[in-house]
């Protein structure tokens, strides 16, 4: 089993390798962070839905990781106005 860190990319790789079950706590934290930052709320809902197909959850998780990376790389003015969440 891959031990994820706080790095969303590492978490996504761990989920692909191990499935969601061993990483539900870390995934829930990532989903909460994405929601706070306004990063694609529909994708957050898919990732959080344990009844959704694994492939759909993994794809949504990947998109959230990309969105969070874009927010992290955005100038502060964009993040505070929410403009980066549309990227």
Secondary structure, DSSP 4 states (H G I P E B T S, - for coil): -----S-HHHHHHHHHHH-SGGGHHHHHHHHHHHHHHTS-HHHHHHHH-TTS-HHHHHHHHHHHHHHHHHHHHS-HHHHHHTGGGG-
